[in-house]
Amino acid sequence: MTSEEVFNTFNTVIETTESSPFFKQLAKAALVATPDDKALIMRTWPKFVQNYGPGSSLYQQFNKKKDSSNLVVGSSCLWLDTKSAAKYLNCDPQTLKRKREHRKDGFLILGIHYRYGPSKTASIQWDVNAITKIFNSRGLYYRSIEKKSNFFNLPHWERATIIEKITEGTK
């Protein structure tokens, strides 16, 4: 199965009313799992592929509206539209939009973490692999700062300087 088919299989489990709460939670976990863990989930529960995979009627029903622009897989990039990226990253779509570099406190960089579509109304595409890395590095950094000193008691301009320093390495 391609990366798109794997993503759509787990997404079908989440979207359908016919899947159990256990399968829905397992599918949500699979969306953020490593490729090896995704493969383990699919081997352990073959029902995922049988009932919700590309050959199933549920898969066809929930994925017939999607076209190839919804997901683009590069060598190490996984580009998803805003709604799918938010689901994949387990965050709100508005959070992604707020974190773009041109916004206050934004750190996601145009051309690296997101890109625009060919028209004004086209969905923004997000590289979820790159965003996962920067979310993780920022989270680790903030946790280490909190242990050393109380980062949130610093004035805003000092926090902004620290944030700029850690995001420079990701450009």
C-alpha positions as CSV (number, residue, x, y, z in Angstrom):
1,M,0.0,0.0,0.0
2,T,1.1,3.5,-0.7
3,S,1.5,6.2,2.0
4,E,-1.7,7.8,0.7
5,E,-3.6,4.5,0.9
6,V,-2.4,3.8,4.5
7,F,-3.4,7.3,5.5
8,N,-6.8,7.0,3.8
9,T,-7.4,3.6,5.4
10,F,-6.9,4.9,8.9
11,N,-8.9,8.0,8.1
12,T,-11.8,5.8,6.8
13,V,-11.8,4.0,10.2
14,I,-12.1,7.4,12.0
15,E,-14.7,8.8,9.7
16,T,-17.1,5.8,9.4
17,T,-19.8,5.2,12.0
18,E,-19.4,1.5,11.5
19,S,-16.0,1.2,13.3
20,S,-15.8,0.5,17.0
21,P,-14.4,3.2,19.5
22,F,-11.4,1.0,20.0
23,F,-10.6,0.9,16.2
24,K,-11.2,4.7,16.0
25,Q,-8.6,5.3,18.8
26,L,-6.2,2.8,17.3
27,A,-6.5,4.6,13.9
28,K,-5.9,8.0,15.5
29,A,-2.8,6.6,17.1
30,A,-1.7,5.1,13.8
31,L,-1.9,8.5,12.0
32,V,0.9,9.8,14.2
33,A,2.8,6.5,14.5
34,T,6.1,5.7,12.7
35,P,5.9,3.7,9.5
36,D,7.1,0.5,11.4
37,D,4.4,0.9,14.0
38,K,1.7,1.5,11.3
39,A,2.8,-1.8,9.6
40,L,2.7,-3.5,13.0
41,I,-0.9,-2.3,13.6
42,M,-2.0,-3.4,10.2
43,R,-0.4,-6.9,10.7
44,T,-1.8,-7.3,14.2
45,W,-5.3,-6.2,13.1
46,P,-5.8,-7.3,9.5
47,K,-9.4,-6.2,9.8
48,F,-8.1,-2.6,9.1
49,V,-7.2,-3.6,5.6
50,Q,-10.1,-6.0,5.0
51,N,-12.9,-3.7,6.2
52,Y,-11.4,-0.2,5.6
53,G,-8.6,-0.6,3.1
54,P,-8.5,0.3,-0.6
55,G,-10.5,-2.7,-1.7
56,S,-13.4,-2.1,0.7
57,S,-16.6,-0.3,0.0
58,L,-16.1,1.9,3.0
59,Y,-12.8,3.1,1.7
60,Q,-14.3,3.9,-1.7
61,Q,-17.2,5.7,-0.1
62,F,-15.0,8.0,2.1
63,N,-12.2,8.5,-0.4
64,K,-14.1,9.0,-3.7
65,K,-14.2,12.8,-3.4
66,K,-10.5,13.1,-2.8
67,D,-8.1,13.6,-5.7
68,S,-4.3,13.3,-5.9
69,S,-3.8,16.9,-4.8
70,N,-4.9,15.9,-1.3
71,L,-1.7,14.1,-0.6
72,V,1.7,14.4,-2.3
73,V,4.5,12.1,-1.1
74,G,8.1,13.2,-1.8
75,S,11.3,11.6,-0.7
76,S,10.9,12.7,2.9
77,C,7.9,15.0,2.7
78,L,4.3,14.2,3.2
79,W,2.2,17.0,2.0
80,L,-1.4,17.2,3.2
81,D,-4.2,19.7,2.9
82,T,-5.1,21.7,6.0
83,K,-7.9,19.5,7.3
84,S,-5.9,16.3,6.8
85,A,-2.7,17.8,8.2
86,A,-4.5,19.0,11.3
87,K,-5.9,15.5,11.8
88,Y,-2.5,13.9,11.2
89,L,-0.8,16.3,13.7
90,N,-3.7,16.1,16.2
91,C,-4.2,19.8,16.3
92,D,-6.8,22.4,15.1
93,P,-6.5,23.6,11.5
94,Q,-6.4,27.2,12.8
95,T,-3.4,26.3,14.9
96,L,-1.5,25.5,11.8
97,K,-2.6,28.7,10.1
98,R,-1.6,30.8,13.2
99,K,1.9,29.2,13.3
100,R,2.9,30.5,9.8
101,E,6.0,32.7,9.8
102,H,4.2,35.9,8.8
103,R,2.0,35.8,11.9
104,K,3.0,36.9,15.4
105,D,4.9,34.1,17.1
106,G,4.8,32.1,13.8
107,F,7.5,29.6,13.1
108,L,6.3,27.5,10.1
109,I,8.2,28.6,7.0
110,L,6.7,29.0,3.5
111,G,8.4,26.5,1.1
112,I,9.6,24.3,4.0
113,H,6.6,23.6,6.2
114,Y,3.8,24.8,4.0
115,R,3.0,25.9,0.5
116,Y,0.2,27.5,-1.4
117,G,-1.8,25.9,-4.1
118,P,-2.0,27.1,-7.7
119,S,-5.1,29.3,-7.1
120,K,-6.3,31.7,-4.5
121,T,-9.0,29.2,-3.3
122,A,-6.7,26.1,-3.3
123,S,-6.0,24.5,0.0
124,I,-2.7,25.2,1.7
125,Q,-0.5,22.1,1.7
126,W,1.5,21.2,4.8
127,D,4.6,19.0,5.1
128,V,3.5,17.1,8.2
129,N,6.9,15.3,8.6
130,A,8.8,18.7,8.8
131,I,6.1,20.1,11.1
132,T,6.3,17.1,13.4
133,K,10.0,17.6,13.7
134,I,9.7,21.3,14.5
135,F,6.8,20.7,17.0
136,N,8.9,18.1,18.7
137,S,12.1,20.2,18.8
138,R,10.2,23.2,20.2
139,G,8.5,21.1,22.8
140,L,11.8,19.6,23.9
141,Y,13.4,23.0,24.0
142,Y,10.6,24.6,26.1
143,R,10.7,21.7,28.5
144,S,14.4,22.0,29.0
145,I,14.1,25.8,29.5
146,E,11.4,25.3,32.1
147,K,13.7,23.0,34.0
148,K,16.6,25.5,33.9
149,S,14.6,28.7,34.5
150,N,11.1,29.8,34.2
151,F,10.9,30.6,30.5
152,F,7.4,32.1,30.8
153,N,8.5,34.7,33.4
154,L,10.9,36.2,30.8
155,P,9.7,39.4,29.0
156,H,8.1,38.7,25.6
157,W,11.0,40.1,23.6
158,E,13.5,37.8,25.4
159,R,11.2,34.8,24.7
160,A,10.9,35.9,21.0
161,T,14.8,36.1,20.8
162,I,15.1,32.5,22.2
163,I,12.4,31.2,19.8
164,E,14.2,32.9,16.8
165,K,17.5,31.2,17.8
166,I,15.9,27.7,18.0
167,T,14.0,28.1,14.7
168,E,17.1,29.3,12.8
169,G,18.5,25.7,12.8
170,T,15.3,24.4,11.1
171,K,15.4,26.7,8.1
